[in-house]
Amino acid sequence: MPRYALQINTYVSLQISAQESRRKKKEFVDTLERKVELAVQELEEYKKKCELLQKQNSSLKTQLKSLKSLVANNNSMVMIKPDPDAAGELFDLTLFRIPLIHYI
C-alpha cells in the first residue's frame, strides 16, 4: 500500500474514532441531564411534602397545646367528690374484715 493511501486510511479512521467519541460524549451528557432533571423533580416533590408535613406538625402542636390547656382547666375546676356507692362498698368490705382480724 502506498504511503499516501496509508495516511488517508489513518485520517479516515481517526475521523471515525473522533465522531464516535463525540457521539458517546453527547449520549453521556444527555443521560446526565435526564438524571439531573429527575433529581430536581424529586427534590421539588420532597420539598412540597416537607412543607406539608411542617404545616401538619404546626397544626398538631397547636391542637396539643389547646388540649393541654383544656385538660389543665378541667383539672383545676374538677372537685373530687367521693362516690357514695364506692364508699359504701369499701365500708361494707371493712365491716367484714374487722371481725375476722379481731378473732384471730
MMTF fields as JSON, N, C-alpha, C and O atoms, coordinates in Angstrom:
{
  "mmtfVersion": "1.0.0",
  "mmtfProducer": "UNKNOWN",
  "numBonds": 415,
  "numAtoms": 416,
  "numGroups": 104,
  "numChains": 1,
  "numModels": 1,
  "chainsPerModel": [1],
  "groupsPerChain": [104],
  "chainIdList": ["A"],
  "bondAtomList": [4, 2, 8, 6, 12, 10, 16, 14, 20, 18, 24, 22, 28, 26, 32, 30, 36, 34, 40, 38, 44, 42, 48, 46, 52, 50, 56, 54, 60, 58, 64, 62, 68, 66, 72, 70, 76, 74, 80, 78, 84, 82, 88, 86, 92, 90, 96, 94, 100, 98, 104, 102, 108, 106, 112, 110, 116, 114, 120, 118, 124, 122, 128, 126, 132, 130, 136, 134, 140, 138, 144, 142, 148, 146, 152, 150, 156, 154, 160, 158, 164, 162, 168, 166, 172, 170, 176, 174, 180, 178, 184, 182, 188, 186, 192, 190, 196, 194, 200, 198, 204, 202, 208, 206, 212, 210, 216, 214, 220, 218, 224, 222, 228, 226, 232, 230, 236, 234, 240, 238, 244, 242, 248, 246, 252, 250, 256, 254, 260, 258, 264, 262, 268, 266, 272, 270, 276, 274, 280, 278, 284, 282, 288, 286, 292, 290, 296, 294, 300, 298, 304, 302, 308, 306, 312, 310, 316, 314, 320, 318, 324, 322, 328, 326, 332, 330, 336, 334, 340, 338, 344, 342, 348, 346, 352, 350, 356, 354, 360, 358, 364, 362, 368, 366, 372, 370, 376, 374, 380, 378, 384, 382, 388, 386, 392, 390, 396, 394, 400, 398, 404, 402, 408, 406, 412, 410],
  "bondOrderList": [1, 1, 1, 1, 1, 1, 1, 1, 1, 1, 1, 1, 1, 1, 1, 1, 1, 1, 1, 1, 1, 1, 1, 1, 1, 1, 1, 1, 1, 1, 1, 1, 1, 1, 1, 1, 1, 1, 1, 1, 1, 1, 1, 1, 1, 1, 1, 1, 1, 1, 1, 1, 1, 1, 1, 1, 1, 1, 1, 1, 1, 1, 1, 1, 1, 1, 1, 1, 1, 1, 1, 1, 1, 1, 1, 1, 1, 1, 1, 1, 1, 1, 1, 1, 1, 1, 1, 1, 1, 1, 1, 1, 1, 1, 1, 1, 1, 1, 1, 1, 1, 1, 1],
  "groupList": [{"groupName": "MET", "atomNameList": ["N", "CA", "C", "O"], "elementList": ["N", "C", "C", "O"], "formalChargeList": [0, 0, 0, 0], "bondAtomList": [1, 0, 2, 1, 3, 2], "bondOrderList": [1, 1, 2], "singleLetterCode": "M", "chemCompType": "L-PEPTIDE LINKING"}, {"groupName": "PRO", "atomNameList": ["N", "CA", "C", "O"], "elementList": ["N", "C", "C", "O"], "formalChargeList": [0, 0, 0, 0], "bondAtomList": [1, 0, 2, 1, 3, 2], "bondOrderList": [1, 1, 2], "singleLetterCode": "P", "chemCompType": "L-PEPTIDE LINKING"}, {"groupName": "ARG", "atomNameList": ["N", "CA", "C", "O"], "elementList": ["N", "C", "C", "O"], "formalChargeList": [0, 0, 0, 0], "bondAtomList": [1, 0, 2, 1, 3, 2], "bondOrderList": [1, 1, 2], "singleLetterCode": "R", "chemCompType": "L-PEPTIDE LINKING"}, {"groupName": "TYR", "atomNameList": ["N", "CA", "C", "O"], "elementList": ["N", "C", "C", "O"], "formalChargeList": [0, 0, 0, 0], "bondAtomList": [1, 0, 2, 1, 3, 2], "bondOrderList": [1, 1, 2], "singleLetterCode": "Y", "chemCompType": "L-PEPTIDE LINKING"}, {"groupName": "ALA", "atomNameList": ["N", "CA", "C", "O"], "elementList": ["N", "C", "C", "O"], "formalChargeList": [0, 0, 0, 0], "bondAtomList": [1, 0, 2, 1, 3, 2], "bondOrderList": [1, 1, 2], "singleLetterCode": "A", "chemCompType": "L-PEPTIDE LINKING"}, {"groupName": "LEU", "atomNameList": ["N", "CA", "C", "O"], "elementList": ["N", "C", "C", "O"], "formalChargeList": [0, 0, 0, 0], "bondAtomList": [1, 0, 2, 1, 3, 2], "bondOrderList": [1, 1, 2], "singleLetterCode": "L", "chemCompType": "L-PEPTIDE LINKING"}, {"groupName": "GLN", "atomNameList": ["N", "CA", "C", "O"], "elementList": ["N", "C", "C", "O"], "formalChargeList": [0, 0, 0, 0], "bondAtomList": [1, 0, 2, 1, 3, 2], "bondOrderList": [1, 1, 2], "singleLetterCode": "Q", "chemCompType": "L-PEPTIDE LINKING"}, {"groupName": "ILE", "atomNameList": ["N", "CA", "C", "O"], "elementList": ["N", "C", "C", "O"], "formalChargeList": [0, 0, 0, 0], "bondAtomList": [1, 0, 2, 1, 3, 2], "bondOrderList": [1, 1, 2], "singleLetterCode": "I", "chemCompType": "L-PEPTIDE LINKING"}, {"groupName": "ASN", "atomNameList": ["N", "CA", "C", "O"], "elementList": ["N", "C", "C", "O"], "formalChargeList": [0, 0, 0, 0], "bondAtomList": [1, 0, 2, 1, 3, 2], "bondOrderList": [1, 1, 2], "singleLetterCode": "N", "chemCompType": "L-PEPTIDE LINKING"}, {"groupName": "THR", "atomNameList": ["N", "CA", "C", "O"], "elementList": ["N", "C", "C", "O"], "formalChargeList": [0, 0, 0, 0], "bondAtomList": [1, 0, 2, 1, 3, 2], "bondOrderList": [1, 1, 2], "singleLetterCode": "T", "chemCompType": "L-PEPTIDE LINKING"}, {"groupName": "VAL", "atomNameList": ["N", "CA", "C", "O"], "elementList": ["N", "C", "C", "O"], "formalChargeList": [0, 0, 0, 0], "bondAtomList": [1, 0, 2, 1, 3, 2], "bondOrderList": [1, 1, 2], "singleLetterCode": "V", "chemCompType": "L-PEPTIDE LINKING"}, {"groupName": "SER", "atomNameList": ["N", "CA", "C", "O"], "elementList": ["N", "C", "C", "O"], "formalChargeList": [0, 0, 0, 0], "bondAtomList": [1, 0, 2, 1, 3, 2], "bondOrderList": [1, 1, 2], "singleLetterCode": "S", "chemCompType": "L-PEPTIDE LINKING"}, {"groupName": "GLU", "atomNameList": ["N", "CA", "C", "O"], "elementList": ["N", "C", "C", "O"], "formalChargeList": [0, 0, 0, 0], "bondAtomList": [1, 0, 2, 1, 3, 2], "bondOrderList": [1, 1, 2], "singleLetterCode": "E", "chemCompType": "L-PEPTIDE LINKING"}, {"groupName": "LYS", "atomNameList": ["N", "CA", "C", "O"], "elementList": ["N", "C", "C", "O"], "formalChargeList": [0, 0, 0, 0], "bondAtomList": [1, 0, 2, 1, 3, 2], "bondOrderList": [1, 1, 2], "singleLetterCode": "K", "chemCompType": "L-PEPTIDE LINKING"}, {"groupName": "PHE", "atomNameList": ["N", "CA", "C", "O"], "elementList": ["N", "C", "C", "O"], "formalChargeList": [0, 0, 0, 0], "bondAtomList": [1, 0, 2, 1, 3, 2], "bondOrderList": [1, 1, 2], "singleLetterCode": "F", "chemCompType": "L-PEPTIDE LINKING"}, {"groupName": "ASP", "atomNameList": ["N", "CA", "C", "O"], "elementList": ["N", "C", "C", "O"], "formalChargeList": [0, 0, 0, 0], "bondAtomList": [1, 0, 2, 1, 3, 2], "bondOrderList": [1, 1, 2], "singleLetterCode": "D", "chemCompType": "L-PEPTIDE LINKING"}, {"groupName": "CYS", "atomNameList": ["N", "CA", "C", "O"], "elementList": ["N", "C", "C", "O"], "formalChargeList": [0, 0, 0, 0], "bondAtomList": [1, 0, 2, 1, 3, 2], "bondOrderList": [1, 1, 2], "singleLetterCode": "C", "chemCompType": "L-PEPTIDE LINKING"}, {"groupName": "GLY", "atomNameList": ["N", "CA", "C", "O"], "elementList": ["N", "C", "C", "O"], "formalChargeList": [0, 0, 0, 0], "bondAtomList": [1, 0, 2, 1, 3, 2], "bondOrderList": [1, 1, 2], "singleLetterCode": "G", "chemCompType": "PEPTIDE LINKING"}, {"groupName": "HIS", "atomNameList": ["N", "CA", "C", "O"], "elementList": ["N", "C", "C", "O"], "formalChargeList": [0, 0, 0, 0], "bondAtomList": [1, 0, 2, 1, 3, 2], "bondOrderList": [1, 1, 2], "singleLetterCode": "H", "chemCompType": "L-PEPTIDE LINKING"}],
  "groupTypeList": [0, 1, 2, 3, 4, 5, 6, 7, 8, 9, 3, 10, 11, 5, 6, 7, 11, 4, 6, 12, 11, 2, 2, 13, 13, 13, 12, 14, 10, 15, 9, 5, 12, 2, 13, 10, 12, 5, 4, 10, 6, 12, 5, 12, 12, 3, 13, 13, 13, 16, 12, 5, 5, 6, 13, 6, 8, 11, 11, 5, 13, 9, 6, 5, 13, 11, 5, 13, 11, 5, 10, 4, 8, 8, 8, 11, 0, 10, 0, 7, 13, 1, 15, 1, 15, 4, 4, 17, 12, 5, 14, 15, 5, 9, 5, 14, 2, 7, 1, 5, 7, 18, 3, 7],
  "groupIdList": [1, 2, 3, 4, 5, 6, 7, 8, 9, 10, 11, 12, 13, 14, 15, 16, 17, 18, 19, 20, 21, 22, 23, 24, 25, 26, 27, 28, 29, 30, 31, 32, 33, 34, 35, 36, 37, 38, 39, 40, 41, 42, 43, 44, 45, 46, 47, 48, 49, 50, 51, 52, 53, 54, 55, 56, 57, 58, 59, 60, 61, 62, 63, 64, 65, 66, 67, 68, 69, 70, 71, 72, 73, 74, 75, 76, 77, 78, 79, 80, 81, 82, 83, 84, 85, 86, 87, 88, 89, 90, 91, 92, 93, 94, 95, 96, 97, 98, 99, 100, 101, 102, 103, 104],
  "secStructList": [7, 7, 2, 2, 2, 2, 2, 2, 2, 2, 2, 2, 2, 2, 2, 2, 2, 2, 2, 2, 2, 2, 2, 2, 2, 2, 2, 2, 2, 2, 2, 2, 2, 2, 2, 2, 2, 2, 2, 2, 2, 2, 2, 2, 2, 2, 2, 2, 2, 2, 2, 2, 2, 2, 2, 2, 2, 2, 2, 2, 2, 2, 2, 2, 2, 2, 2, 2, 2, 2, 2, 2, 2, 2, 2, 2, 2, 7, 7, 7, 7, 7, 7, 2, 2, 2, 2, 2, 2, 2, 2, 2, 2, 2, 2, 2, 2, 2, 2, 2, 2, 2, 2, 7],
  "xCoordList": [0.851, 0.0, 0.903, 1.858, 0.586, 1.404, 1.239, 0.247, 2.258, 2.28, 1.108, 0.518, 0.763, -0.328, -1.65, -2.452, -1.889, -3.106, -3.148, -4.217, -2.023, -1.949, -2.312, -3.007, -1.841, -2.172, -3.671, -4.283, -4.255, -5.694, -6.481, -7.449, -6.052, -6.732, -6.659, -7.648, -5.507, -5.337, -6.206, -6.845, -6.229, -7.031, -8.512, -9.204, -8.998, -10.411, -10.723, -11.752, -9.845, -10.11, -10.083, -10.866, -9.21, -9.203, -10.479, -11.016, -10.972, -12.23, -13.394, -14.247, -13.416, -14.489, -14.393, -15.41, -13.192, -12.986, -13.413, -14.05, -13.061, -13.438, -14.956, -15.556, -15.565, -17.024, -17.699, -18.668, -17.199, -17.75, -17.556, -18.44, -16.414, -16.147, -17.114, -17.632, -17.357, -18.313, -19.726, -20.473, -20.095, -21.425, -21.58, -22.606, -20.556, -20.605, -20.667, -21.384, -19.898, -19.9, -21.282, -21.793, -21.9, -23.239, -24.247, -25.111, -24.142, -25.041, -24.869, -25.85, -23.621, -23.329, -23.897, -24.515, -23.69, -24.2, -25.73, -26.334, -26.356, -27.821, -28.347, -29.348, -27.66, -28.055, -27.921, -28.806, -26.824, -26.638, -27.713, -28.234, -28.039, -29.083, -30.426, -31.162, -30.754, -32.011, -31.997, -32.997, -30.852, -30.741, -30.898, -31.563, -30.284, -30.389, -31.835, -32.344, -32.491, -33.885, -34.777, -35.632, -34.577, -35.35, -35.049, -35.951, -33.773, -33.386, -34.008, -34.433, -34.066, -34.673, -36.169, -36.716, -36.832, -38.258, -38.506, -39.429, -37.672, -37.806, -37.576, -38.291, -36.59, -36.305, -37.499, -37.85, -38.118, -39.294, -40.438, -41.133, -40.63, -41.678, -41.394, -42.297, -40.124, -39.762, -39.924, -40.326, -39.613, -39.793, -41.264, -41.611, -42.135, -43.578, -44.072, -44.859, -43.603, -44.009, -43.521, -44.249, -42.298, -41.729, -42.528, -42.816, -42.878, -43.669, -45.029, -45.496, -45.662, -46.955, -46.826, -47.66, -45.783, -45.579, -45.291, -45.731, -44.552, -44.289, -45.582, -45.785, -46.458, -47.75, -48.593, -49.206, -48.622, -49.377, -48.805, -49.555, -47.489, -46.836, -47.194, -47.497, -47.156, -47.509, -48.96, -49.272, -49.834, -51.247, -51.436, -52.192, -50.755, -50.871, -50.307, -50.852, -49.225, -48.668, -49.672, -49.843, -50.331, -51.338, -52.497, -52.974, -52.95, -54.041, -53.637, -54.418, -52.407, -51.921, -51.873, -52.258, -51.402, -51.321, -52.709, -52.9, -53.684, -55.026, -55.668, -56.415, -55.397, -55.933, -55.308, -55.998, -54.001, -53.351, -53.953, -54.2, -54.183, -54.787, -56.185, -56.561, -56.949, -58.309, -58.285, -59.086, -57.38, -57.271, -56.837, -57.357, -55.897, -55.44, -56.583, -56.743, -57.378, -58.521, -59.566, -60.149, -59.811, -60.792, -60.307, -61.1, -59.022, -58.482, -58.553, -58.776, -58.368, -58.418, -59.863, -60.102, -60.82, -62.225, -62.882, -63.859, -62.361, -62.987, -62.684, -61.531, -63.722, -63.549, -63.751, -64.659, -62.923, -63.048, -64.166, -64.108, -65.186, -66.325, -66.314, -66.193, -66.433, -66.472, -67.743, -68.82, -67.595, -68.739, -69.442, -68.842, -70.701, -71.39, -71.447, -71.349, -71.598, -71.656, -70.308, -70.252, -69.222, -67.89, -67.553, -66.95, -67.932, -67.65, -68.428, -67.909, -69.651, -70.454, -69.824, -69.809, -69.304, -68.66, -67.412, -67.155, -66.654, -65.45, -65.819, -65.173, -66.856, -67.304, -67.793, -67.49, -68.546, -69.052, -67.901, -67.942, -66.895, -65.76, -65.014, -64.536, -64.914, -64.217, -64.946, -64.308, -66.252, -67.012, -66.777, -66.729, -66.634, -66.415, -65.005, -64.794, -64.074, -62.69, -62.386, -61.618, -62.965, -62.647, -62.955, -62.101, -64.113, -64.355, -63.366, -62.96, -62.975, -62.022, -60.68, -60.045, -60.254, -58.972, -59.047, -58.083, -60.192, -60.331, -60.281, -59.739, -60.822, -60.907, -59.626, -59.438, -58.766, -57.536, -56.49, -55.391],
  "yCoordList": [-1.164, 0.0, 1.235, 1.324, 2.176, 3.387, 4.196, 4.107, 4.975, 5.786, 6.758, 6.952, 7.353, 8.31, 7.619, 8.203, 6.416, 5.663, 5.332, 5.359, 5.03, 4.724, 5.961, 5.854, 7.127, 8.367, 8.658, 9.073, 8.441, 8.683, 7.705, 8.085, 6.444, 5.437, 5.798, 5.665, 6.247, 6.671, 7.878, 7.94, 8.839, 10.051, 9.688, 10.214, 8.82, 8.406, 7.675, 7.933, 6.766, 6.036, 6.987, 6.799, 7.997, 8.994, 9.821, 10.148, 10.166, 10.908, 10.094, 10.612, 8.819, 7.941, 7.792, 7.832, 7.623, 7.495, 8.77, 8.703, 9.926, 11.207, 11.376, 11.829, 11.002, 11.111, 10.195, 10.599, 8.979, 8.038, 8.569, 8.425, 9.175, 9.752, 10.898, 10.999, 11.759, 12.859, 12.327, 12.873, 11.249, 10.648, 10.08, 10.287, 9.367, 8.806, 9.899, 9.778, 10.975, 12.097, 12.725, 13.007, 12.95, 13.545, 12.635, 13.112, 11.33, 10.374, 10.421, 10.392, 10.494, 10.565, 11.848, 11.814, 12.975, 14.26, 14.246, 14.731, 13.697, 13.604, 12.762, 13.107, 11.659, 10.798, 11.553, 11.484, 12.268, 13.059, 14.14, 14.367, 14.799, 15.837, 15.244, 15.859, 14.065, 13.413, 13.062, 13.238, 12.562, 12.228, 13.47, 13.433, 14.568, 15.823, 16.304, 16.744, 16.22, 16.654, 15.832, 16.384, 14.52, 13.657, 13.971, 13.983, 14.226, 14.546, 15.869, 16.005, 16.844, 18.14, 17.964, 18.55, 17.16, 16.903, 16.204, 16.551, 15.224, 14.506, 15.448, 15.383, 16.309, 17.275, 18.205, 18.503, 18.66, 19.532, 18.799, 19.379, 17.526, 16.741, 16.619, 16.759, 16.356, 16.245, 17.582, 17.614, 18.676, 19.992, 20.245, 20.736, 19.906, 20.092, 19.209, 19.646, 17.951, 17.026, 17.523, 17.456, 18.014, 18.537, 19.744, 19.866, 20.629, 21.81, 21.397, 21.954, 20.418, 19.926, 19.312, 19.561, 18.512, 17.889, 18.931, 18.781, 19.988, 21.05, 21.76, 22.094, 21.993, 22.624, 21.722, 22.186, 20.418, 19.479, 19.418, 19.374, 19.415, 19.372, 20.609, 20.515, 21.757, 23.002, 22.96, 23.358, 22.476, 22.366, 21.412, 21.705, 20.278, 19.313, 19.862, 19.6, 20.617, 21.238, 22.222, 22.279, 22.994, 23.946, 23.208, 23.614, 22.132, 21.338, 20.744, 20.748, 20.231, 19.645, 20.696, 20.427, 21.879, 22.961, 23.319, 23.487, 23.438, 23.799, 22.657, 22.91, 21.41, 20.285, 20.22, 19.943, 20.476, 20.506, 21.604, 21.416, 22.746, 23.861, 23.488, 23.78, 22.85, 22.432, 21.428, 21.528, 20.465, 19.464, 20.13, 19.799, 21.061, 21.755, 22.554, 22.564, 23.225, 23.983, 23.065, 23.389, 21.936, 20.988, 20.383, 20.181, 20.094, 19.517, 20.514, 20.12, 21.778, 22.763, 23.031, 23.452, 22.8, 23.039, 21.83, 21.977, 20.645, 19.431, 19.284, 19.362, 19.072, 18.807, 17.315, 16.725, 16.724, 15.29, 15.054, 15.477, 14.359, 14.037, 12.525, 11.774, 12.092, 10.651, 10.076, 10.665, 8.927, 8.241, 7.516, 6.668, 7.839, 7.196, 5.676, 4.967, 5.174, 3.723, 3.086, 2.049, 3.688, 3.14, 3.194, 2.263, 4.264, 4.374, 3.319, 2.748, 3.051, 2.019, 0.655, -0.136, 0.363, -0.921, -1.042, -2.093, 0.009, -0.012, -0.222, -0.992, 0.465, 0.348, -1.076, -1.65, -1.636, -2.992, -3.987, -4.874, -3.867, -4.779, -4.632, -5.62, -3.432, -3.182, -3.861, -4.422, -3.82, -4.462, -5.965, -6.566, -6.561, -7.999, -8.364, -9.458, -7.518, -7.854, -7.604, -8.349, -6.593, -6.237, -7.386, -7.711, -8.011, -9.112, -10.258, -10.873, -10.554, -11.634, -11.31, -12.178, -10.079, -9.68, -9.742, -10.149, -9.34, -9.375, -10.79, -11.014, -11.72, -13.08, -13.858, -14.89, -13.393, -14.171, -13.832, -14.384],
  "zCoordList": [0.0, 0.0, 0.0, 0.772, -0.872, -0.907, 0.368, 1.091, 0.591, 1.808, 1.845, 2.907, 0.758, 0.689, 1.063, 1.792, 0.591, 0.899, 2.394, 3.005, 2.966, 4.396, 5.225, 6.236, 4.795, 5.503, 5.414, 6.398, 4.248, 4.077, 4.955, 5.614, 4.953, 5.762, 7.249, 7.969, 7.702, 9.1, 9.405, 10.455, 8.487, 8.663, 8.777, 9.648, 7.934, 7.959, 9.256, 9.88, 9.669, 10.912, 12.115, 13.047, 12.123, 13.199, 13.184, 14.243, 11.995, 11.877, 12.426, 13.146, 12.077, 12.567, 14.082, 14.774, 14.594, 16.04, 16.77, 17.821, 16.214, 16.83, 16.812, 17.787, 15.683, 15.574, 16.605, 17.246, 16.765, 17.745, 19.167, 20.012, 19.426, 20.742, 21.042, 22.154, 20.053, 20.241, 20.475, 21.288, 19.753, 19.928, 21.346, 21.993, 21.819, 23.169, 24.232, 25.226, 24.005, 24.952, 24.998, 26.083, 23.842, 23.785, 24.478, 25.213, 24.249, 24.901, 26.416, 27.158, 26.871, 28.303, 28.906, 29.97, 28.232, 28.73, 28.758, 29.715, 27.721, 27.7, 28.863, 29.491, 29.138, 30.264, 31.58, 32.433, 31.745, 32.97, 33.106, 34.198, 32.004, 32.041, 32.447, 33.219, 31.942, 32.34, 33.824, 34.52, 34.307, 35.733, 36.599, 37.634, 36.171, 36.925, 36.93, 37.961, 35.782, 35.686, 36.62, 37.312, 36.635, 37.536, 38.998, 39.836, 39.299, 40.682, 41.116, 42.263, 40.21, 40.537, 40.788, 41.722, 39.956, 40.165, 41.499, 42.235, 41.793, 43.057, 44.238, 45.238, 44.12, 45.178, 45.396, 46.537, 44.32, 44.442, 45.142, 45.976, 44.801, 45.458, 46.95, 47.775, 47.294, 48.71, 49.436, 50.599, 48.753, 49.38, 49.677, 50.751, 48.712, 48.921, 50.055, 50.895, 50.075, 51.129, 52.49, 53.48, 52.531, 53.774, 54.27, 55.461, 53.343, 53.704, 54.258, 55.251, 53.61, 54.075, 55.465, 56.336, 55.676, 56.984, 58.062, 59.202, 57.707, 58.675, 59.056, 60.223, 58.079, 58.38, 59.27, 60.231, 58.945, 59.771, 61.181, 62.157, 61.288, 62.591, 63.408, 64.597, 62.76, 63.447, 63.918, 65.04, 63.053, 63.413, 64.584, 65.511, 64.545, 65.633, 66.941, 68.013, 66.852, 68.063, 68.664, 69.881, 67.801, 68.269, 68.922, 69.982, 68.3, 68.869, 70.209, 71.16, 70.279, 71.521, 72.63, 73.767, 72.292, 73.281, 73.796, 75.001, 72.885, 73.338, 74.12, 75.065, 73.75, 74.52, 75.909, 76.89, 75.993, 77.311, 78.174, 79.365, 77.554, 78.285, 78.754, 79.89, 77.892, 78.234, 79.375, 80.305, 79.315, 80.377, 81.68, 82.746, 81.604, 82.81, 83.43, 84.65, 82.596, 83.11, 83.711, 84.745, 83.088, 83.623, 84.931, 85.85, 85.027, 86.254, 87.402, 88.547, 87.118, 88.195, 88.615, 89.747, 87.735, 88.063, 88.714, 89.448, 88.455, 88.966, 90.446, 90.87, 91.214, 92.635, 92.823, 92.239, 93.618, 93.834, 94.833, 95.988, 94.342, 95.195, 95.399, 94.431, 96.588, 96.802, 96.202, 96.296, 95.592, 95.024, 96.157, 96.818, 96.387, 97.521, 97.383, 98.385, 96.192, 96.003, 96.309, 96.97, 95.839, 96.075, 97.555, 98.089, 98.214, 99.648, 100.414, 101.374, 100.014, 100.665, 100.501, 101.444, 99.32, 99.09, 99.948, 100.534, 100.021, 100.842, 102.303, 103.014, 102.738, 104.117, 104.393, 105.438, 103.454, 103.633, 103.741, 104.594, 102.916, 102.972, 104.292, 104.85, 104.779, 106.036, 107.181, 108.072, 107.172, 108.239, 108.269, 109.342, 107.12, 107.094, 107.53, 108.054, 107.338, 107.674, 109.149, 109.757, 109.711, 111.102, 112.059, 112.884, 111.993, 112.936, 112.76, 113.746, 111.535, 111.321, 111.953, 112.551, 111.823, 112.389, 113.924, 114.572, 114.508, 115.961, 116.51, 117.592, 115.802, 116.322, 116.159, 116.803, 115.331, 115.084, 116.078, 116.03]
}
